[in-house]
């Protein structure tokens, strides 16, 4: 079996583990940025095997430059999506923000009345 056999290369910016909807960025973010072990990652994502997690890490190590660019592009895309959602919130997000603000105000008032 070749290392690439573990993956579906759907597009240059979309590499997923075969038989799952999990992208390699998910595993590598956990491994690189959260310093989680392959076993911890496999426990977090029940659709993955430890073998798949190790294969993803090995793929990263064998293709570090290309995969690092893939991850940087993915992180930038995520930041842009969060920014866009913040600037153009859905009606549900607006309602949730309003409810949170009301809850904070109520908690503040309760704390003030206790003091």
N, C-alpha and C positions, 0 to 999 in steps of 0.2 A: 504494500500500500504506500502510495506517495503522500507526502504531507498535505499537498493541495487537495487530495481526495476528501479531506475532512470539511471542505468549504464549498459553498455555492457562491460563485463570483457573479452576482446579479448585475452589477455596474461598477465602474471604477471607484465609486464612493459607497458601495453597498456589498460588503462581504459578510456572509452569514454562515453559521455552522449548519452543516447538512442535517436535515430532519428537525430543525428548530427555526424559530424566528429571531434567534439571538445573533446580533452582529458581533464581530470580533472586537469592536470598540467597547462594548459592554464589559467583556472579560478583561481586556487590556486596561481599561480605566480602573477597574477593581484591583488589578495586579500592580500596576505602575503607580497610580495616584493614591490608592487607599492601602497599599502594601498588604493585601490579603493573600493568603496562600491559595494554591489551586484547590485544595480540599475545601476551604471555606467558600470559595467562589462556587464550586459545584454544589455545595449544600444550599447556597442562596438561590441558585437557579436549578430547580429540580428537573428541568428538561435537558440538562447537560450532564455528561459523565465527566469524571476526573480526567479521563483520557482525552476528551475533547478540549478541556481547559489546558492541559499540558500541550496539546497539539497547537493550540492558538498561541501560547507563549513561545513555543519553539518556532512557529511561523514568524512571529514578531522578531525573534532573535536572528533568524536567518535572513530576514528582509527588513532590517531595522530602519534604514533610511526611508524606504517607500512606505512602510507601515507607520513610521513616525509622522510623515507628511499626512497620511490618511487620518491619523488621530488628531493632528493639529487642525486639519480642515473640518473634521467632525466637531471638535470643541468650538471652533469659530462659528460653525453653523448653529450649534446649540445656543451660543451666546446671542447670536442674531435673533433666533426664535424667541428666546426669553425677553429680549429687548422689545421685539415686535408685539409680543403678548402684553407686555407692560404698557406700551404706548397705545395699543388698541385692544383693551380687554373685552372679553365677551360679556353679555348681560349677566351671566351667572357669576363671573368674576367680580363684576361691579357690585352685585348684591352681597357677595361674600365679604368684600372689603367693607361695605357699609355695615353689615352685621358685626364684623370684627371691631370696627370703630365704636359702634354702640355698646358692645360688650366691654371694651376697655373703659369707656366712659362710665358705665355702670359700676365696674369694679373699682375705679378711682373714687367714685362717690361713696361706695360702701366703705372703702378704707378711710376716707375723710370723716365719715360719720362715726366710725369706731374710735378714732384718735381723740 
